[in-house]
Amino acid sequence: MRVSLTPNLQVLIIYNPTAGQSPNFKNTLDRVANLWRDLGWQVQIAATTAPGDATTKAQTAAQAGYNAVVAAGGDGTVNEVMNGLVGTETALGVLPLGTVNIWAREMGLSMDMLKAAESIAKSELTKIDVGMAGNRHFLLMAGIGFDAAVTATVRSDEKKILGAIAYVKQAIQIAWNFRGVRLKLRVDGKRVRGKILMVIIGNSQLYGGVVKFTAHATIDDGLLDVCVIKGRGMLSAPRRLISIFARHYNRDPLVQYYQAKQVEIRNKRGKHLPVQVDGDYLGTTPMSFRVVPDSLWIMVPPNADRSLWRSVEG
C-alpha cells in the first residue's frame, strides 16, 4: 500500500559531516532544506558527532512525531538512521552524500542532491521489510567472508580520497591469500556444505553499486535472499561472478541461491569470518540473520526500481 505525502510534512535531515568527497555539501543541504520549505514542509538539519549518533537522533525524531527522517550521507549513515526508525511511524528518506550510495541508486535518485531532493518531494510512503544481523538491522545486505574482510580493512581516509576505488584496491590485496572455510551454515534449517568464500544475505538487490548478487530479492516479500559462493580461493571468483551476472545461480555448483526467513552461521574448527552490514564492518561469526517483515516506512521517489517490489503497485 502506498500513502501520499501530507501537507506540512515535518522532516529532519541528519547528515554525516565526514561523508562524501564534496567540500560544499553543507551549502547544498541548506538549499535542499529551503526547496522543501517552499513546499510548506517544516525542515530541520542536524549533524552527527560520533558513531551511533544518527540512530539516537532518528529515534528522538520519531518519538517527537516527525513524519520523515532523511539520511544525508553514505549507506552507513542510512543504516544508522534506519536503525532508529524500525518499528516507528516515521519514514526513512535518503540524500546521496557517500561513497557508493546504494540505497539512493535503488530508489532511482540522481547523485546530484538538488535533483534528488526534487524527486523526494514527489515521493509516496510505503512499508518494507528489513534484515537483522545479530542485534543490528540492515536495509541492503549483510556480507560474510571475503567482502566483509575488505570492508573491515579499508581505511576511512582512503575511502574519502579514492571513493569506491579504495574497496577495489583492498580487494586485490586481500584476494591472493583469502581461502574458503568450512562453516556450519543453515538456511531455514537446511544445511549448506562446502568451503565458503562469501555469503551475501540481501534484503534488496544492488551490491556495491554494480552487481546484483541477490537479483531476485524484493523488499516486501517477508524473505531474505541468500547467495552462497564457494571455492578454495579467490582465483576462482571471476568464474563465480560470471554465473552471478548471468543469473545462472544454481547452474554453477559453486554458487547457490536461496530465499529464507533465517540464516544461522556457526564457526567450525575455530574459524571466525568477518561480517559487514550495509557496507560497515559489524563483527565476526557466529551470528544469526533473520528478516523483520513490514517494519520500516520509506519514502519512495517516482523513479525507484519497480523490481524491488513483489506487488504490482511497486
C-alpha positions, 0 to 999 in steps of 0.5 A: 500500500502506498500513502501520499505525502501530507501537507506540512510534512515535518522532516529532519535531515541528519547528515554525516559531516565526514561523508562524501568527497564534496567540500560544499555539501553543507551549502547544498543541504541548506538549499535542499532544506529551503526547496522543501520549505517552499513546499510548506514542509517544516525542515530541520538539519542536524549533524552527527558527532560520533558513531551511533549518533544518527540512530539516537537522533532518528529515534528522538525524531520519531518519538517527537512525531516527525513524519520523515527522517532523511539520511544525508550521507553514505549507506552507513549513515542510512543504516544508522538512521534506519536503525532508529526508525524500525518499528516507528511511524516515521519514514526513512528518506535518503540524500546521496552524500557517500561513497557508493550510495546504494540505497539512493541508486535503488530508489532511482535518485540522481547523485546530484542532491538538488535533483534528488531532493526534487524527486523526494518531494514527489515521493509516496510512503510505503512499508518494507521489510528489513534484515537483522544481523545479530542485534543490528538491522540492515536495509541492503545486505549483510556480507560474510567472508571475503567482502566483509574482510575488505570492508573491515580493512579499508581505511576511512581516509582512503575511502574519502580520497579514492571513493569506491576505488579504495574497496577495489584496491583492498580487494586485490590485496586481500584476494591472493591469500583469502581461502574458503572455510568450512562453516556450519551454515543453515538456511531455514534449517537446511544445511549448506556444505562446502568451503565458503568464500562469501555469503551475501544475505540481501534484503534488496538487490544492488551490491556495491553499486554494480552487481546484483548478487541477490537479483531476485530479492524484493523488499516486501516479500517477508524473505531474505535472499541468500547467495552462497559462493564457494571455492578454495580461493579467490582465483576462482571468483571471476568464474563465480561472478560470471554465473552471478551476472548471468543469473545462472545461480544454481547452474554453477555448483559453486554458487547457490541461491536461496530465499529464507526467513533465517540464516544461522552461521556457526564457526567450525574448527575455530574459524571466525569470518568477518561480517559487514552490514550495509557496507560497515564492518559489524563483527565476526561469526557466529551470528544469526540473520533473520528478516523483520517483515513490514517494519520500516516506512520509506519514502519512495521517489517516482523513479525507484526500481519497480523490481524491488517490489513483489506487488504490482503497485511497486 
